[in-house]
Amino acid sequence: MIRIDLTLAEQPFSLMVAGQKIVQVFHAQQAITFDNPRENYYQFTHDNKVIGIDTSTVEEHSISLFVDDQFATQLALPVSENGAPKKGFLGLAALGFKLFKSAKVIKAVLAGASVAGYAWLFSIEFALMLIACLVVHEYGHVRAMKYFGIKTKGIYLIPFVGGLAVSDDKITTRWQDVVISLMGPAFGLITSVLGVVLYYATEMEIFAGVAVLSALLNLFNLLPILPLDGGHVLKSISFSMRSWIGLSVCLLGVLFGLWLSYTFGLMLLVFFLFVGALEIIFEWRGRHYSHLMPLDKYGQIFSAVMYAVVVAGHIAVMMHFADSENPILSLPMTILSS
């Protein structure tokens, strides 16, 4: 898929083209509707004029523009010297994982292994609370994907790692990446608040435990480190600026993660950081080929505010139980203030 940027009547337009097919049309970073009256010909209305685009010559690196069915101009397309970035081994690994996750039985096996593993390490009650928090978190991602019309394959629980919401389609804008990333922790915040309410309604500490556990898990996920949700928000905001700013900010996130891993002995986080560093490298190498529409200034600010609100909500839940006599309930805030 390639992106073609146009200027029509001094207005910016972007076309997402796959082969000779136009997938999406954007005007001022907003998707607009278009028609396909005949093969390789697409049209949309702008300023009471019908703009037509003939993609039959895309392979010859050009397209034809029409205004009110009258030929306007032939537009030459840039030719890439290096071609699209190579996927190599990671591309084959991703394909293998996609085939692996296609069987529904894998979901049940992974879920059972997750419950059994956490129950073996802790207790069955803790295992069920943890699984519930993970499922709600991943369901938030799934709901956001469906909101944007992205097909999903459901939720996969990975023993001793967490959960994963899997999609069939790719995102097309940085805004989608921000919303999908934040909806997991946002749904987790709903779980935490509900746990607080049920705790005061029933005086059962298990609900307080759910609230605190959900807040801790989601706050960890909001760390500005790829491939965590907070890292995706950071990447979408920073790579919507100049590309070197995006690279610098994301690398700072990796360094912060390494310091965090060393300070608290989080060896599993080192593995996440390695995966995140690879994602940053591929994002940097493919910056000139990226089909993702960047955030404008308003979108960058609004995304940062949403991120801060969700983070503050989880911290507030943890602070609420900071003075609890139950060491389990006060532990997350003790860790956070360390």
Sequence and secondary structure as in RCSB ss.txt:
>XXXX:A:sequence
MIRIDLTLAEQPFSLMVAGQKIVQVFHAQQAITFDNPRENYYQFTHDNKVIGIDTSTVEEHSISLFVDDQFATQL
ALPVSENGAPKKGFLGLAALGFKLFKSAKVIKAVLAGASVAGYAWLFSIEFALMLIACLVVHEYGHVRAMKYFGI
KTKGIYLIPFVGGLAVSDDKITTRWQDVVISLMGPAFGLITSVLGVVLYYATEMEIFAGVAVLSALLNLFNLLPI
LPLDGGHVLKSISFSMRSWIGLSVCLLGVLFGLWLSYTFGLMLLVFFLFVGALEIIFEWRGRHYSHLMPLDKYGQ
IFSAVMYAVVVAGHIAVMMHFADSENPILSLPMTILSS
>XXXX:A:secstr
 EEEEEEETTEEEEEEEETTEEEEEEETTEEE  EEEETTEEEEEETTEEEEEE TTGGGTEEEEEETTEEEEEE
E    SS S   HHHHHHHHHHHHHTT HHHHHHHHHHHHHHHHHHS HHHHHHHHHHHHHHHHHHHHHHHHTT 
 EEEEEEETTTEEEEEESS   BHHHHHHHHHHHHHHHHHHHHHHHHHHHHH  HHHHHHHHHHHHHHHHHTSS 
TTSHHHHHHHHHHTTS HHHHHHHHHHHHHHHHHHHHHHT HHHHHHHHHHHHHHHHHHHTTTT   B   HHHH
HHHHHHHHHHHHHHHHHHHHTTT SSHHHHHHHHHHT 
